[in-house]
Amino acid sequence: MVSSEKFVAKLLREEGFEAFHEPLTGVEPDVIAFDPNSKRLIIIEVKWGKSVDSSAVAQVCRYSEKLRPFFSKMGFNVDVWIIALHATAYQLERLKECNVRFIPIDEMFYHINKLLGKR
């Protein structure tokens, strides 16, 4: 069985990104993907088959607050995503405040293609 992190990384590699998933890197976040040509970097937390919980919100907000400025200083245009089954209205508002994009699992392919410029 392919892990959710490995699947998302593979999908992004097929779209031309360099993508690494957590078991390979040994560190959080679950997936880091970048396009060296456009200098776009995407930090992704994957909650496969799970809803967003308060600890996941706190975690991705930390990525946005700590990693986004670090990689931005290196010239990257940084996005932070969380892919999950569901999020409450409160969690969605909190994610928005942290500049994190929520992507529902059932709409994952649509959103990834749209966000990567494919319609």
ABEGO torsion letter per residue (X at the ends): XBBAAAAAAAAAAAAGBBBBBAAAAGBOBABBBBBAAAGBBBBBBBBBGBBBBAAAAAAAAAAAAAAAAAAAAAGBBBBBBBBBABBBAAAAAAAAAAGBBBBBAAAAAAAAAAAAGBX
